[in-house]
Amino acid sequence: MRRGCISLGRVNCDVCGRVIQYPERYLCIDEENGVEVEKGKMVRYCAGCAFNKGYAHYKEEKGEKTLSFFTETDINQV
C-alpha cells in the first residue's frame, strides 16, 4: 500500500540514505524483494528516488504541476 507523507525532519530515505527535511514529501510503500505488495516491509522513498523507480509522477491540475505518488487507479479506489 502506498502512503504519501510529509516529513517532520527525522526521516531517512531507505534507498539513498538522505535525510528528508521538513516539509518535504516522501513515499512509504510496502515491498518484498523490491516489488510493491499489499503487506510487506515498509520502505521510505524520498521524492527523487520514488520518481526514479516510477512510483512518482507529475500531473497537471488546474494549470499547476503537482507531484503525485498515486496512480489514477489508486485514486479511483478510494
WOZIZI-V12844 format. One record per residue. RES is the residue in three letters. PHI is phi in radians with two decimals (NA if undefined). NEAR is the number of other C-alpha atoms within 8 Angstrom. Layout:
# WOZIZI-V12844
res = [RES/RES]
phi = [PHI/PHI]
near = [NEAR/NEAR]
This chain:
# WOZIZI-V12844
res = [MET/ARG/ARG/GLY/CYS/ILE/SER/LEU/GLY/ARG/VAL/ASN/CYS/ASP/VAL/CYS/GLY/ARG/VAL/ILE/GLN/TYR/PRO/GLU/ARG/TYR/LEU/CYS/ILE/ASP/GLU/GLU/ASN/GLY/VAL/GLU/VAL/GLU/LYS/GLY/LYS/MET/VAL/ARG/TYR/CYS/ALA/GLY/CYS/ALA/PHE/ASN/LYS/GLY/TYR/ALA/HIS/TYR/LYS/GLU/GLU/LYS/GLY/GLU/LYS/THR/LEU/SER/PHE/PHE/THR/GLU/THR/ASP/ILE/ASN/GLN/VAL]
phi = [NA/-1.65/-2.37/-1.46/-2.27/-2.06/-1.23/-1.70/1.82/-2.09/-2.05/-1.93/-1.24/-1.32/-1.63/-1.73/1.45/-1.18/-1.32/-1.57/-1.36/-1.20/-1.85/-1.15/-1.59/-2.58/-2.03/-1.85/-2.48/-1.52/-2.35/-2.33/0.93/1.37/-2.07/-1.15/-2.31/-1.15/-2.36/-2.98/-1.30/-1.32/-2.11/-1.78/-2.08/-1.19/-1.02/-1.12/-1.20/-1.12/-1.13/-1.11/-1.46/1.60/-1.49/-2.23/-2.70/-1.69/-2.26/-1.73/-2.45/0.96/1.34/-2.15/-1.51/-2.25/-1.45/-2.24/-1.71/-2.01/-1.51/-1.06/-1.10/-1.05/-1.17/-1.27/-1.38/-1.34]
near = [8/9/8/9/8/9/13/8/9/8/9/10/12/8/7/6/7/7/9/14/10/8/8/8/11/14/14/12/11/14/14/9/4/5/6/9/9/7/7/8/7/8/9/12/13/13/10/7/10/14/10/8/7/7/9/13/9/8/8/8/7/4/5/6/8/8/8/9/12/10/7/6/7/8/8/6/5/4]
